[in-house]
Amino acid sequence: MIYVSPQDDLIEVVISYLNQARKRVWISVYVFSLPIIMADLVGKVRKKMDIKVIVSDHELNDLTVKYLRSHHVPVKIWHQYSGTLHMKLMIFDDVALIGSANLTHYGLNRSLEILVEVKDQKSLKKLEDIFLGLWRVSES
């Protein structure tokens, strides 16, 4: 599937994938400030799911990091080791979304953005490896 805003409500798309996830949610994003998605991640941590969030060291993420950590959501911060973390990658169980949209109201509802579903196992494995590589070098 390919989702494009504003034709598709990308907030609803992401929430739909979150709701379907039963084992894991891994998110790597430049800016994350949507309370509804934060709350969903907190609920999934309480269910003992594998949750991982990586955000850039941008000041707009400060409150998000504080909130998620206060609710025991594993969050790491990408400091600009070899460039800005600008990729938008979300892995839900055995499917991924990649695209251009930050997890902000503006990014998912107001901008012209795209999210592409990836189900192919070879591609999904590559995305998992990319995410875990970022996770290893990001700071807690």
Salt bridges, closest charged atoms under 4 A:
ASP40 OD1 - LYS44 NZ 3.80
ASP50 OD1 - LYS52 NZ 2.80
ASP57 OD2 - HIS79 ND1 3.38
ASP94 OD2 - LYS23 NZ 3.63
GLU128 OE2 - ARG24 NH2 2.31
ASP129 OD1 - LYS125 NZ 2.72
GLU139 OE1 - HIS79 NE2 3.38
